[in-house]
Amino acid sequence: MNEFNADASNTGEDPAPDGYKDPSSSIHHRELAASYDDRLAELEIENSRLHRLVAELLIKNQQLRKPD
C-alpha cells in the first residue's frame, strides 16, 4: 500500500506512449516554477546580506590590525 507508483495512472493524465509526460501541461509545473522563483529571490536576498556581512567584518578586521 505504501509503494511508490511512478506511472501516471493515478494522476488523471494520459501518459505518452513512451511514458514521457510534458511537464508544461501540468499545473504542478507552474507551481514549481513559482516556487523556484520565490526560492531564487530568497537566495539573492541572503547572498546580498552575506556580502554586506563580509564587508563589515573586513572593515572591523582592518581596524583591529591598524596600529593605534
Secondary structure, DSSP 8 states (H G I E B T S, - for coil): ------SGGGTT----TTS---GGGSHHHHHHHHHHHHHHHHHHHHHHHHHHHHHHHHHHHHHHHS--
